[in-house]
Amino acid sequence: MTPTLLALLALLGHAHSHWGEVGHRLIGLTAATALPAEMPAFFRDAADQLSYLNPEPDRWRDRAERTLDAAEDNAFAPDHYIDLERVPTGAREEFRLWRAAHDPKTKQWIEARIINDGGILGHYVADGSNPHHTTIHFDGWVGDNPNGYTAAHGFHARFASIFVQTHFAPGDLHVDEAPRIFPSLRQAVLEYVHESVWVTSGQTVETVESVIQHDIAARGGEDKIHALHTVRQTGLLINGKDTSRLVIESKLPDAMRMEITSGGKTLVRGYDGRTGWQKAPGQPVNLMTPAEQKNISHEADLLSGLVDYAAKGNKVTLAGTEQVEGRDAYKVQVMLRDSTTFTYFIDRQTWLPVKWQGGPWETMYRSFIDVGGVKIPSRFETTQRGSTVAPPTVLAITSAVANPKLADSRFSPPADAK
């Protein structure tokens, strides 16, 4: 790859935003600060200047300039859009000149030209990620309109400027793809534009917030979720040939009591939102170790780390999609307040979680049960990731009751706990 193409691709950076002065400067700064080390230092050091220059072509067409001289707008208007409907089938050379130059003064002049051209060309690369710049219908449908799309002018500016100014700030954008080597600049540009139009705009682009909102709606919606204060579940815990009776009592947001009975003996585990404790058969009540308490605090989150994630202090990230047993699922990564990271796989059709991963473990959610109008998983199959030998540990919920009366003392450690 030539340094020129490397710079342009880094400047495009797939840092998708939707433009205007604010958007272009954000894109320019995000991409310029992500330039790879093999770029010449003078170019990498010009991040602020490249950011300033990114919206330069819009300044040429500023309303005041157009009023003073209509030719200013007419001269540059064709540069602002690529009408794919009219593109027939079928680089600049400053870096080559810069490498060949031996006179220091000439080299400085070429550097100034490279920075200027790089910043301005970055404007068009950024515009390429906005489908409104890639069609004759960039600001309202023109010509035959059998589907009845809006022909009103003005929505381009509402989307490209007003939306960005009210929803984006420095730090919101990131470069999510490393620069790549392309044998043909023209082909790379056309593929990039086509990807923007036919992939990004051809389907709903979900964000981590929208995926979580879909999941919450599929579970029953915020109102029903927040009306759920306590839950009692009964079922079975199957570990190899051993089967135990299971009772789980939960008091939202984060208290839990679990009783596991096998052979007439019961193990009790509890957590009141602050302290974890357990009582094994024939043993005194013990306070949990820090590691055990950390684990039970995670278990106690009945509705997962996605529901009310911000109030819980969790941070969420959308990490793309992945197939789970032949179905597409969104990967939502959750970093808990204690820095533990989990990944939930949200089915793209049902919007319910189908898999969970955390550390060396993986859990499949096989079915759900309705509890007070809220769907919660009713069959969990847990295995060690990568293991193909050991059968899964199965937790099967057979019944559940919404909002039973559960005193706080059910979850608090007994007075003699040590």
C-alpha positions in Angstrom: 0.0 0.0 0.0 1.3 3.5 -0.8 1.4 6.0 2.1 -1.2 8.1 0.3 -3.7 5.3 0.2 -2.8 4.2 3.7 -3.5 7.8 5.0 -6.8 8.0 3.2 -8.0 4.7 4.5 -6.9 5.6 8.0 -8.7 8.8 7.6 -11.9 7.1 6.6 -11.3 4.6 9.4 -14.9 3.4 9.2 -15.5 5.9 12.0 -19.2 6.3 11.0 -20.7 9.6 11.8 -23.1 11.9 10.0 -21.4 15.0 9.4 -21.7 18.8 9.2 -18.9 20.9 10.7 -19.1 19.1 14.1 -19.3 15.6 12.6 -16.5 16.1 10.1 -14.1 17.5 12.7 -14.9 14.5 15.0 -14.3 12.1 12.2 -11.1 13.8 11.1 -9.7 13.9 14.6 -10.7 10.3 15.4 -9.1 8.9 12.2 -6.0 11.1 12.3 -5.2 10.1 15.9 -5.5 6.4 14.9 -2.9 6.6 12.0 -0.5 3.7 12.1 3.2 4.1 13.1 4.4 3.6 9.5 2.9 6.9 8.4 5.5 9.7 8.3 5.8 11.6 11.5 4.9 15.0 10.0 1.6 13.6 8.9 0.8 12.0 12.2 1.7 15.2 14.0 -0.9 17.1 12.0 -4.0 15.5 13.6 -5.5 18.9 14.7 -4.9 20.4 11.3 -6.3 17.4 9.5 -9.4 17.6 11.8 -9.8 21.3 10.9 -9.5 20.6 7.2 -12.0 17.8 7.1 -15.0 20.1 6.7 -13.2 22.5 4.4 -15.2 21.5 1.3 -18.4 22.4 3.1 -16.9 25.8 3.9 -16.5 26.4 0.2 -20.2 26.0 -0.2 -21.2 27.9 2.9 -24.5 29.8 2.5 -22.7 33.2 2.9 -20.2 32.3 0.2 -23.0 31.1 -2.1 -24.8 34.4 -1.6 -21.7 36.4 -2.6 -20.9 34.3 -5.6 -23.2 31.5 -6.9 -20.3 30.2 -9.0 -18.6 29.2 -5.7 -21.4 26.7 -5.0 -21.8 25.6 -8.6 -18.1 24.9 -8.9 -17.9 22.5 -6.0 -21.4 21.0 -5.9 -20.4 18.1 -8.2 -17.6 17.1 -5.8 -20.0 16.5 -2.9 -21.9 13.5 -4.2 -21.2 10.3 -6.1 -24.3 9.2 -7.9 -23.9 5.5 -8.0 -26.7 5.3 -10.6 -24.3 7.2 -13.0 -20.9 5.7 -12.2 -19.6 3.9 -15.3 -17.9 0.5 -14.9 -14.5 0.2 -15.3 -4.1 9.1 -6.5 -2.5 11.5 -6.0 1.3 11.4 -6.1 2.6 13.7 -3.3 4.1 11.0 -1.1 6.1 9.7 -4.1 7.4 13.2 -4.7 8.1 13.7 -1.0 10.2 10.5 -0.8 12.1 11.6 -3.9 12.8 15.1 -2.8 16.3 15.9 -1.4 16.1 19.7 -0.9 14.7 20.3 2.7 12.8 23.4 1.7 11.1 21.5 -1.2 10.3 18.6 1.1 8.6 21.1 3.5 6.4 22.5 0.7 5.4 19.0 -0.3 4.6 18.1 3.3 2.3 21.2 3.5 0.5 20.1 0.4 0.1 16.5 1.6 -1.5 17.7 4.9 -3.8 20.1 3.0 -4.9 17.5 0.5 -5.1 14.7 3.1 -7.4 16.8 5.3 -9.6 17.8 2.4 -9.8 14.4 0.8 -10.7 13.0 4.3 -13.9 15.1 4.0 -15.1 13.0 1.0 -14.1 9.7 2.6 -16.2 10.7 5.6 -19.1 11.6 3.4 -18.8 8.2 1.7 -20.1 6.6 4.9 -23.3 8.6 4.7 -25.6 7.0 2.1 -27.1 10.5 1.5 -24.0 11.3 -0.5 -24.1 8.3 -2.7 -27.3 8.8 -4.7 -29.3 11.3 -6.8 -31.9 11.1 -4.1 -29.6 12.8 -1.5 -32.2 15.3 -0.3 -35.5 14.0 -1.3 -36.6 11.4 -3.9 -36.4 12.6 -7.6 -38.1 11.1 -10.6 -40.5 8.2 -10.6 -41.5 7.4 -7.0 -43.5 4.1 -6.9 -42.8 3.5 -3.2 -43.9 6.9 -2.1 -40.6 8.0 -0.5 -40.4 11.6 0.8 -39.5 14.2 -1.9 -39.2 17.0 0.7 -35.9 18.8 0.8 -34.2 19.4 4.1 -34.1 16.0 5.7 -30.4 15.7 4.6 -29.4 18.6 6.8 -31.6 17.4 9.7 -29.8 14.0 9.7 -26.3 15.1 8.7 -25.9 18.2 10.9 -28.6 18.6 13.6 -28.6 15.0 14.7 -24.8 14.9 15.0 -24.6 18.1 16.9 -27.2 17.0 19.5 -26.0 13.3 19.9 -22.2 13.2 19.4 -19.3 14.5 21.3 -15.5 14.0 21.3 -14.7 10.4 22.3 -18.0 9.0 21.0 -16.3 7.8 17.7 -13.6 5.2 17.3 -11.7 3.5 14.5 -12.9 -0.1 14.5 -10.8 -1.4 11.6 -7.1 -1.4 10.9 -5.8 0.0 7.5 -5.7 -2.6 4.8 -3.6 -3.0 1.7 -5.5 -2.6 -1.6 -4.0 -3.2 -5.0 -6.5 -0.7 -6.6 -7.5 2.6 -5.1 -10.4 3.1 -7.4 -11.8 -0.4 -6.7 -11.3 0.1 -2.9 -13.2 3.4 -3.0 -16.1 1.9 -4.9 -16.3 -1.1 -2.6 -16.3 1.1 0.4 -19.1 3.3 -1.0 -21.2 0.3 -2.0 -20.7 -1.2 1.5 -21.9 1.9 3.0 -25.0 2.1 0.8 -26.1 -1.5 0.5 -25.0 -3.0 3.8 -25.2 -0.2 6.3 -28.3 1.5 4.9 -29.9 -1.7 3.7 -30.8 -2.9 7.2 -31.5 -1.4 10.6 -28.2 -0.7 12.3 -28.5 -1.7 15.9 -26.7 -0.1 18.7 -26.0 -1.7 22.1 -28.7 0.4 23.6 -31.3 -0.6 20.9 -30.4 -4.3 21.3 -30.9 -4.1 25.1 -34.2 -2.3 24.6 -35.3 -5.0 22.2 -34.3 -7.6 24.8 -36.2 -5.8 27.6 -39.3 -5.5 25.4 -39.1 -9.2 24.6 -38.9 -10.1 28.3 -42.1 -8.2 29.0 -41.2 -4.5 29.0 -39.8 -2.2 31.6 -43.2 -1.7 33.4 -43.6 -5.4 34.1 -40.0 -5.9 34.9 -40.0 -3.1 37.5 -43.3 -4.5 39.0 -41.4 -7.7 39.8 -40.1 -7.4 43.3 -39.7 -11.0 44.5 -39.6 -14.4 42.8 -39.6 -18.0 44.1 -38.5 -20.6 41.7 -38.4 -24.4 42.2 -36.8 -27.0 40.0 -34.0 -29.5 39.7 -30.2 -29.3 39.5 -28.8 -32.1 37.4 -25.0 -32.7 37.6 -24.0 -35.9 35.9 -25.9 -38.7 37.6 -26.8 -36.6 40.7 -30.1 -34.8 40.8 -31.0 -32.3 43.5 -34.2 -30.4 44.4 -33.7 -26.7 44.1 -35.5 -23.7 45.5 -34.3 -20.2 44.6 -35.8 -17.1 46.3 -34.9 -13.7 44.9 -35.6 -10.2 46.1 -34.8 -7.6 43.5 -32.4 -6.1 42.7 -29.7 -8.3 44.2 -30.8 -10.5 47.1 -30.9 -14.3 46.8 -31.4 -17.5 48.8 -30.8 -20.9 47.3 -31.6 -24.3 48.9 -30.2 -27.4 47.3 -31.6 -30.7 48.7 -30.2 -34.1 47.9 -30.5 -37.4 49.9 -32.5 -35.6 52.6 -29.7 -33.1 53.2 -29.9 -29.4 52.3 -27.2 -26.9 51.5 -28.3 -23.2 51.9 -26.6 -20.3 50.2 -27.6 -16.7 50.8 -26.8 -13.1 49.8 -28.5 -10.0 51.0 -26.9 -7.6 48.5 -23.8 -7.0 50.7 -22.8 -10.3 52.4 -22.7 -13.9 51.2 -23.1 -16.9 53.5 -23.7 -20.6 53.3 -24.6 -23.5 55.6 -23.6 -27.0 54.6 -25.4 -30.0 56.2 -24.1 -30.6 59.7 -21.9 -27.6 59.5 -22.1 -24.1 61.1 -23.0 -21.1 59.1 -20.0 -19.7 57.3 -19.5 -16.3 55.7 -18.3 -16.7 52.1 -14.7 -16.0 51.0 -14.3 -12.8 48.9 -14.1 -15.0 45.7 -17.3 -16.9 46.7 -19.1 -13.7 47.6 -18.2 -12.2 44.2 -19.7 -15.2 42.4 -22.9 -15.2 44.4 -23.3 -11.5 43.8 -23.3 -12.3 40.1 -25.8 -15.1 40.5 -28.2 -12.9 42.5 -28.9 -10.7 39.5 -32.1 -12.5 38.5 -32.7 -10.4 35.4 -29.1 -10.3 34.0 -26.6 -7.5 33.8 -28.4 -5.9 30.9 -31.6 -4.8 32.7 -31.0 -1.4 34.4 -27.3 -1.8 33.5 -26.5 1.9 34.0 -28.1 2.1 37.5 -26.1 -1.0 38.4 -22.8 0.6 37.3 -22.4 -1.8 34.4 -20.8 -0.8 31.1 -22.1 -2.4 27.9 -20.6 -2.8 24.5 -22.0 -4.3 21.3 -19.3 -6.7 20.0 -20.9 -7.7 16.6 -22.9 -10.8 15.8 -22.2 -14.5 16.0 -24.2 -17.6 15.0 -25.4 -19.6 17.9 -26.6 -23.1 16.8 -27.3 -21.7 13.3 -29.1 -18.5 14.4 -27.7 -15.0 14.3 -27.2 -13.4 17.7 -25.9 -10.0 18.9 -22.9 -10.2 21.3 -23.4 -7.8 24.1 -20.4 -7.5 26.5 -21.1 -6.3 30.0 -18.4 -5.1 32.4 -19.7 -5.2 35.9 -18.8 -2.7 38.6 -16.2 -5.1 39.9 -14.6 -5.3 36.5 -15.9 -8.9 35.7 -16.9 -9.2 32.1 -19.7 -11.3 30.7 -21.0 -11.7 27.2 -24.7 -12.2 26.4 -25.8 -13.5 23.0 -29.2 -12.0 22.1 -31.1 -13.8 19.4 -31.8 -11.5 16.4 -35.3 -12.9 16.0 -36.7 -13.4 19.5 -34.5 -10.8 21.1 -34.1 -13.1 24.1 -30.7 -14.3 25.4 -29.7 -17.7 24.0 -26.2 -18.0 25.5 -24.0 -16.5 28.2 -20.2 -16.6 28.5 -18.1 -15.7 31.5 -14.5 -16.7 32.2 -14.1 -20.4 31.4 -17.9 -21.1 31.5 -20.6 -21.1 28.9 -24.4 -21.4 29.6 -27.1 -22.1 27.0 -30.6 -20.8 27.7 -32.9 -23.5 26.4 -36.3 -22.2 27.4 -38.1 -19.4 29.3 -41.0 -19.2 31.7 -43.5 -16.4 32.3 -43.3 -14.9 35.8 -45.7 -12.0 36.4 -45.6 -11.2 32.7 -41.8 -11.3 32.6 -39.9 -14.0 30.7 -37.0 -15.5 32.7 -34.8 -18.4 31.6 -36.1 -21.8 32.9 -33.5 -24.2 31.6 -29.7 -23.5 31.9 -27.1 -25.9 30.5 -23.6 -24.9 31.7 -20.3 -26.4 30.3 -16.7 -25.5 30.4 -15.8 -23.6 27.2 -14.1 -25.8 24.7 -15.0 -29.0 26.6 -16.6 -31.8 24.5 -16.4 -34.6 27.1 -18.2 -33.7 30.2 -22.0 -33.4 30.0 -23.5 -30.0 30.9 -24.7 -29.1 34.4 -28.5 -28.5 34.0 -30.6 -26.2 36.1 -34.3 -26.8 35.2 -37.0 -24.5 36.6 -40.4 -26.3 36.8 -42.4 -23.6 38.4 -42.1 -19.9 39.5 -44.2 -17.5 41.6 -44.2 -13.7 41.1 -44.1 -11.4 44.1 -44.4 -13.8 47.1 -43.9 -12.3 50.5 -40.2 -12.7 51.4 -38.8 -11.0 54.5 -35.4 -9.5 54.3 -34.2 -11.8 57.1 -34.5 -14.7 54.6 -31.4 -13.3 52.8 -29.4 -11.9 55.7 -26.6 -14.0 57.3 -27.7 -15.6 60.6 -26.3 -14.0 63.7 -23.9 -16.9 64.4 -22.3 -16.8 60.9 -18.6 -16.7 61.0 
